[in-house]
Amino acid sequence: MTNQCISYPLTLELLLLTEAVADITTRDAFSISIVAGAMVGTMASFISIFATGLDDPDIIFSIRSGIVAGSSTAILLLIFALYRIREISSKGDSREERRKVETEYLRSILYPIEERAQERGISWKVKHMIRRDRGVLVVDIAELESPLAAALAERLIQGRGGLRRVKIRTLMPGESAHVKNDPGSRPAVLQRLKIDAERVNWQVIQKSSSITLRPMGEAPSPRMWTIRFGAFVIPVTLVMSLAFRDLAGNGLEEQGILFGAACGVIISALAASYRDRTS
């Protein structure tokens, strides 16, 4: 195992892992878009019925409004999902292989913590305490003493170049906080992370039983923003313009088109600005 530690330097740069959306296929994108569109369309129809009055509701107009709202939502989600899937798949990386390499890398850089724990009579082994849960790397530190937990956080920061999202579990599931859990491990880790987590581009998300380190991501370059905006603006603006034209009703078609076009441009700009969290 010691040799394995040497073979994985702390500046491991071959890992360019993707977001959870990498698990979504084109078929999933269509399914999610249809379901979301159906939900939005149903809600829009009911809202329209209530708005036109329950005594004499305009059922045809309400159904039409629901269809327009639902189809617009489905199309917008589908455009964004397909673009994102294409952007990720263009990297041509093997997700399973990357995950395996990242897991072994994390075990290698935390192996010194295992050795120090054994010296203190603590049975903490990287083979059992580091694993994947629904695609996310999980490290159990509930049994570690505060000095070891702080040292573990330091090793994570040093090895940030080869890691993406990491969940530090500070409370063993299904067990009381007073059984097999060191109460000082969580404060020790948080104290260390508050100093350097932001410096290494990690966002600290705290929950009652865990601490998640999520990449803060990088804002797109002006060139990338322009490419994304160009890909989104035409279809999104067209869909929004047609949708608001129909929703505006007779006599207000022009105002509806202008308002929809403005919303389309804004939505395209926001979609083009999403941060890349692949590192």
C-alpha positions as CSV (number, residue, x, y, z in Angstrom):
1,M,0.0,0.0,0.0
2,T,2.9,2.3,0.7
3,N,4.1,1.9,-2.9
4,Q,0.7,2.8,-4.0
5,C,0.9,6.0,-2.2
6,I,4.0,6.9,-4.0
7,S,2.5,6.2,-7.4
8,Y,-0.3,8.8,-6.9
9,P,1.2,12.3,-6.4
10,L,-0.8,15.0,-4.9
11,T,-0.9,16.9,-8.2
12,L,-3.0,14.2,-10.0
13,E,-4.3,16.2,-13.0
14,L,-5.6,13.3,-15.1
15,L,-8.9,13.3,-13.4
16,L,-11.4,15.5,-15.2
17,L,-14.6,14.1,-13.7
18,T,-18.0,15.2,-14.7
19,E,-21.1,16.3,-12.9
20,A,-23.9,13.9,-11.9
21,V,-25.5,15.0,-15.2
22,A,-23.0,12.8,-16.9
23,D,-25.1,9.8,-15.9
24,I,-28.1,11.2,-17.8
25,T,-28.5,9.8,-21.3
26,T,-30.4,11.4,-24.2
27,R,-33.4,9.2,-23.5
28,D,-33.4,10.4,-19.9
29,A,-33.3,14.0,-21.1
30,F,-36.4,13.5,-23.2
31,S,-38.2,11.7,-20.3
32,I,-37.3,14.4,-17.8
33,S,-38.4,17.1,-20.2
34,I,-41.7,15.5,-20.9
35,V,-42.5,14.9,-17.2
36,A,-41.5,18.5,-16.2
37,G,-43.6,19.9,-19.1
38,A,-46.6,17.8,-18.1
39,M,-46.3,19.1,-14.5
40,V,-46.0,22.7,-15.5
41,G,-48.8,22.4,-18.1
42,T,-51.2,20.9,-15.5
43,M,-50.4,23.6,-13.0
44,A,-50.8,26.3,-15.6
45,S,-54.2,24.9,-16.7
46,F,-55.5,24.9,-13.1
47,I,-54.2,28.4,-12.4
48,S,-55.9,29.6,-15.6
49,I,-59.2,28.0,-14.6
50,F,-59.0,29.7,-11.2
51,A,-58.0,33.0,-12.8
52,T,-60.9,33.0,-15.2
53,G,-63.4,32.3,-12.5
54,L,-64.9,29.0,-11.1
55,D,-68.4,30.1,-11.9
56,D,-67.9,30.3,-15.6
57,P,-64.4,29.0,-16.4
58,D,-62.9,29.2,-19.9
59,I,-61.9,25.6,-20.2
60,I,-60.6,25.8,-23.8
61,F,-58.4,28.8,-23.0
62,S,-57.1,27.1,-19.8
63,I,-56.2,23.9,-21.6
64,R,-54.5,25.9,-24.4
65,S,-52.6,27.9,-21.8
66,G,-51.5,24.7,-20.1
67,I,-50.3,23.1,-23.4
68,V,-48.3,26.2,-24.3
69,A,-46.7,26.5,-20.9
70,G,-46.0,22.8,-20.6
71,S,-44.6,22.5,-24.1
72,S,-42.4,25.6,-23.7
73,T,-41.0,24.2,-20.5
74,A,-40.3,20.8,-22.0
75,I,-38.5,22.3,-25.0
76,L,-36.4,24.6,-22.9
77,L,-35.3,21.8,-20.6
78,L,-34.6,19.5,-23.5
79,I,-32.4,22.1,-25.3
80,F,-30.3,22.7,-22.2
81,A,-30.1,19.0,-21.3
82,L,-29.0,17.9,-24.8
83,Y,-26.4,20.7,-25.0
84,R,-25.0,19.7,-21.6
85,I,-24.9,16.0,-22.5
86,R,-23.2,16.8,-25.8
87,E,-20.6,19.0,-24.0
88,I,-19.8,16.3,-21.5
89,S,-19.6,13.4,-23.9
90,S,-17.3,15.4,-26.2
91,K,-14.6,14.9,-23.6
92,G,-14.6,11.2,-24.4
93,D,-13.6,10.1,-20.9
94,S,-14.6,6.8,-19.3
95,R,-16.7,7.7,-16.2
96,E,-16.2,4.3,-14.4
97,E,-12.5,4.3,-15.0
98,R,-12.2,7.9,-13.7
99,R,-14.2,7.1,-10.6
100,K,-12.1,4.0,-9.9
101,V,-8.9,6.0,-10.2
102,E,-10.2,8.8,-8.0
103,T,-11.2,6.4,-5.3
104,E,-7.8,4.7,-5.3
105,Y,-6.2,8.1,-5.3
106,L,-8.1,9.2,-2.2
107,R,-7.3,6.0,-0.4
108,S,-3.6,6.5,-1.2
109,I,-3.4,10.0,0.1
110,L,-5.3,9.1,3.3
111,Y,-3.3,5.9,4.0
112,P,-1.0,7.8,6.4
113,I,-4.1,8.6,8.5
114,E,-4.8,4.8,8.7
115,E,-1.2,4.2,9.9
116,R,-1.5,6.9,12.6
117,A,-4.9,5.6,13.7
118,Q,-3.4,2.1,14.1
119,E,-0.7,3.5,16.3
120,R,-3.4,5.0,18.5
121,G,-5.3,1.7,18.6
122,I,-8.1,2.9,16.3
123,S,-9.4,0.5,13.7
124,W,-9.8,2.9,10.8
125,K,-8.9,1.4,7.3
126,V,-9.1,3.3,4.0
127,K,-10.5,0.2,2.3
128,H,-13.6,0.2,4.4
129,M,-13.9,3.9,5.3
130,I,-13.6,5.3,1.8
131,R,-16.2,4.2,-0.7
132,R,-18.7,5.5,-3.3
133,D,-22.3,6.2,-2.5
134,R,-24.5,7.0,-5.5
135,G,-21.4,8.2,-7.4
136,V,-20.0,10.5,-4.6
137,L,-16.9,9.7,-2.7
138,V,-17.7,9.2,1.0
139,V,-15.1,9.3,3.9
140,D,-16.3,8.1,7.3
141,I,-14.4,9.9,10.1
142,A,-16.8,9.4,13.0
143,E,-14.3,7.1,14.9
144,L,-11.3,9.4,14.4
145,E,-9.9,11.6,17.1
146,S,-9.8,15.3,16.5
147,P,-6.0,15.4,15.7
148,L,-6.5,12.7,13.1
149,A,-9.6,14.3,11.7
150,A,-7.7,17.6,11.3
151,A,-4.8,15.8,9.6
152,L,-7.3,14.1,7.3
153,A,-8.7,17.4,6.3
154,E,-5.2,18.7,5.6
155,R,-4.5,15.7,3.3
156,L,-7.7,16.4,1.4
157,I,-6.8,20.0,0.8
158,Q,-3.3,19.0,-0.3
159,G,-4.8,16.4,-2.7
160,R,-7.5,18.7,-4.1
161,G,-6.0,18.5,-7.6
162,G,-7.2,14.9,-8.0
163,L,-10.5,15.2,-6.2
164,R,-13.9,16.6,-7.0
165,R,-16.9,16.2,-4.8
166,V,-16.2,14.5,-1.4
167,K,-18.6,13.8,1.4
168,I,-17.1,13.6,4.9
169,R,-19.4,11.6,7.1
170,T,-19.1,12.7,10.7
171,L,-21.9,10.5,12.2
172,M,-22.2,6.8,11.5
173,P,-25.7,6.1,10.1
174,G,-28.0,4.2,12.4
175,E,-25.9,4.8,15.5
176,S,-26.2,7.1,18.4
177,A,-23.9,10.1,18.5
178,H,-22.4,8.7,21.7
179,V,-21.5,5.3,20.3
180,K,-18.3,4.9,18.2
181,N,-18.3,8.6,17.4
182,D,-15.7,11.1,18.5
183,P,-17.4,14.5,19.1
184,G,-14.3,16.4,18.3
185,S,-13.8,15.1,14.8
186,R,-16.4,17.3,13.1
187,P,-15.2,20.6,14.7
188,A,-11.6,19.8,13.9
189,V,-12.4,19.2,10.2
190,L,-14.6,22.3,9.9
191,Q,-11.9,24.5,11.5
192,R,-9.3,23.3,9.0
193,L,-11.7,23.5,6.0
194,K,-12.7,27.1,6.9
195,I,-9.1,28.2,6.4
196,D,-8.3,26.7,3.0
197,A,-11.4,25.2,1.4
198,E,-12.2,28.3,-0.5
199,R,-8.6,28.7,-1.6
200,V,-8.6,25.3,-3.3
201,N,-12.0,26.0,-4.9
202,W,-14.2,23.9,-2.6
203,Q,-17.6,24.9,-1.3
204,V,-18.3,23.5,2.2
205,I,-21.9,22.3,2.7
206,Q,-22.8,21.3,6.2
207,K,-25.5,18.8,7.2
208,S,-26.3,17.2,10.6
209,S,-24.3,14.0,9.9
210,S,-21.9,15.0,7.1
211,I,-19.8,17.7,5.4
212,T,-19.8,17.9,1.7
213,L,-17.0,19.4,-0.3
214,R,-18.3,20.6,-3.7
215,P,-16.2,22.2,-6.4
216,M,-17.2,25.9,-6.7
217,G,-16.6,25.7,-10.4
218,E,-15.2,28.2,-12.8
219,A,-17.1,30.9,-14.7
220,P,-17.1,30.5,-18.5
221,S,-14.6,32.4,-20.5
222,P,-16.1,35.2,-22.8
223,R,-15.6,32.9,-25.8
224,M,-17.3,30.0,-24.2
225,W,-20.2,32.3,-23.0
226,T,-20.6,33.6,-26.5
227,I,-20.8,30.0,-27.9
228,R,-23.3,28.9,-25.4
229,F,-25.4,32.0,-25.8
230,G,-25.4,31.6,-29.6
231,A,-26.6,28.0,-29.2
232,F,-29.4,28.9,-26.8
233,V,-30.7,32.3,-27.9
234,I,-32.4,31.4,-31.2
235,P,-34.5,28.4,-30.1
236,V,-35.2,29.7,-26.6
237,T,-36.2,33.1,-27.9
238,L,-38.4,31.6,-30.6
239,V,-40.2,29.3,-28.1
240,M,-40.7,32.1,-25.6
241,S,-42.0,34.5,-28.2
242,L,-44.5,32.1,-29.6
243,A,-45.6,31.0,-26.1
244,F,-46.3,34.5,-24.8
245,R,-47.9,35.5,-28.1
246,D,-50.5,32.8,-27.5
247,L,-50.9,33.6,-23.8
248,A,-51.4,37.3,-24.5
249,G,-54.6,36.7,-26.5
250,N,-56.2,38.7,-29.2
251,G,-55.1,42.2,-29.7
252,L,-51.9,41.8,-27.6
253,E,-49.9,39.5,-29.8
254,E,-47.2,42.0,-30.6
255,Q,-46.7,42.8,-26.9
256,G,-46.6,39.1,-26.1
257,I,-43.9,38.5,-28.7
258,L,-41.7,41.3,-27.5
259,F,-42.0,40.3,-23.9
260,G,-41.3,36.6,-24.7
261,A,-38.3,37.6,-26.8
262,A,-36.9,39.6,-23.9
263,C,-37.4,36.7,-21.5
264,G,-35.7,34.4,-24.0
265,V,-32.7,36.5,-24.2
266,I,-32.4,36.8,-20.4
267,I,-32.9,33.0,-20.0
268,S,-30.3,32.3,-22.7
269,A,-27.8,34.6,-20.9
270,L,-28.4,32.9,-17.6
271,A,-28.0,29.4,-19.1
272,A,-24.8,30.4,-20.8
273,S,-23.4,31.7,-17.5
274,Y,-23.6,28.4,-15.6
275,R,-20.3,27.5,-13.9
276,D,-18.3,24.4,-14.9
277,R,-18.0,22.2,-11.8
278,T,-15.9,19.4,-13.5
279,S,-12.8,20.2,-11.5
